């Protein structure tokens, strides 16, 4: 049954992508269909919960099918033409010329597939056991999936507030909803959800790289992206950090593509992905803030506010709706952040030291940050001519993300800034790994070296 | 005749040129492959994180999975979560789904001056309500520390025994006491069972 559910989620995502534009490449469609489809399933859970309808696997499939029909309305209307086209369709499979396959591409393709196999098999073999997942995300997902409600017996029993779940349950419902999807179809564990999300993200990342650089280089940089050690270790766990990284990094990259190519389809995809980024973790607001500032400057420059309005209203819907739900249904007010500006030199220094310690630790992120700074310096002459939007977004996002930690009220959080840096902040840096490698791959200096691979 | 010969000669020359070009490309490809292999190898040898990723996360796990392909979900949880899981699984197997279970207090889990079987390394384990709920759901769990705040405390129908503590909560006497156990709080509950 879970297989039917997953296929439905994939088709739903594909319908959304096709609805936005039919011009996406096949790889982009494959990669993003699942990522968007499964995100939408969690949105359906939320809407059904607000409407007081208990969601089950069958109901989710039913709602998805209705959406698929609506999104494909034009196709259904032209079904005669489409059937005619299918009848006369001459199936030509792409000819694979083995001689033309680059050995380097093949080498990194095999390595990437093997690493993915390692991650997926570990993910599916071991059940959830990490503390945060057991006490928050997977527990919440399990009860959501079985009871069909977000506000469930973990919060209230017979009208009495009795909390039996960790603080992760206050996070937006994307991650728990993802797990709930598996449980609502009767699965014993939810690990398949984490595994699939990562595999489809790797395809999506490669598909976006191929837009700019040759296939061999794309495969090399995809490989380097996935081997950031700490991030790779987390891909087989059920934490919220990897889904957050997937949605946020994809949203920033597709927004960059929109800035670069001005193809509207990427703006829409980015807004949907940013919606799910803020639907996964509260930190998404820092990255949305950066996207908002970039779009605002673009709007002022081009005197066109449409893009900014569309983008912001889509993402704000996610932030506002979840916060209202927290306040009025779960009855929790977020007070982890200090809402006024202040200056604490010692805290600032601790954060700065923490950032330096983390990004220079090759045991955590491999050579990712070193390569970023190296390429950044080598490319400094071309900095303003060469993918400047992406560089600004990476640096602004890093600052905005660090500022969030500066604003945390450590007394309310009951954790020192040092410990938060070494736990939450460390895992939040995963988001920068795909962004960094995307930037590294497409600078002039990198293309000078790697561009020759397919001459 | 002369024209034909010239044409053939040109064709042969073209073939030779194409062959030369593809041979050059292939050799370039092979050189690039060797360089790629060397780069990956050097990174594996010099960056500790990459070595850990390959040796432990990938190869180590694949070996482990191949060694124990038929391990049940229960056994896997036992490997990962230790005695705390074994204890909760025992409670799960010996209580109905609608049970409201009074969990052992901290002093029962970690008796003074004795080595405890329960987790002491971090916040995970039986002492943690959310952690216990994960393994016991749909059963409800109540802790001694929630006596004043949790209305379910008065509705408790099962008591989890740890380190011989918890028997005092029962409304009946037990002759043969066991170190770890779960029992109905009253004989009425026992008859319902």
Interface residues (C-beta under 8 A of the other chain):
Chain A: X99 X102 X103 X104 X107 X108 X111 X114 X115 X117 X118 X119 X121 X122 X125 X126 X127 X129 X131 X134 X135 X136 X138 X139 X142 X143 X146 X153 X154 X157 X160 X162 X164 X165 X166 X188 X189 X220 X227 X229 X230 X232 X233 X236 X361 X362 X363 X364 X365 X366 X367 X453
Chain B: X22 X29 X30 X32 X33 X36 X37 X40 X43 X47 X48 X49 X50 X52 X53 X57 X58 X59 X61 X62 X64 X65 X73 X76 X77 X80 X81 X122 X123 X124 X128 X129 X130 X131 X133 X134 X137 X138 X140 X141 X150 X151 X152
